[in-house]
Amino acid sequence: MNRIIEVIVSPTGETYVETRGFAGSTCQQASQFLEAALGARQAEKLTAEFYESAAAQQQVEQGGAS
């Protein structure tokens, strides 16, 4: 899957950073430089992909420990 970081600027000047194709918290690491350049974060909305990837990774780690 391709990794995409999309920056959206609303007509009122608000900016949004959206990521796709990243596993777990790697999306936050990948977009950190953009968030720093754009200023203070007002809110954060994590997608299902963030949680699904993290849950799948945790299951693999637990399965390997048995």
Buried (B, 14 or more C-beta within 10 A) or exposed (E): EEEEBEEEEEEEEEBEBEBEBBBBEBBBEBBEEBBEEBEEEEEEEEEEBBEEBBEEEEEEEEEEEE
